Amino acid sequence: MGKEKIAITLDKEYISELDRLVSEKVFANRSQAIQEAVEDKLQRLKRSRLAMECARLDASAEKVMAEDGLAEDFRRWPPY
């Protein structure tokens, strides 16, 4: 995946915390720390969105559709 540079502005307390983590060798540098934080946040947002969408599904209707699809697929299977 290609990378691009961006400029961000953070509160001094966050920068101090980043610098502490870098000095403790938790991260190689600020960029790595920020990149991992952004990746983590994006993954969490994807999971929470998926959970919200799943919660909106009607379980009984989904079951009926799944069973209908399975029955159709089963008729296409070759005899053994």
Secondary structure, DSSP 8 states (H G I E B T S, - for coil): -----------HHHHHHHHHHHHTTSSSSHHHHHHHHHHHHHHHHHHHHHHHHHHTS-HHHHHHHHHHHHHHHHHHS---
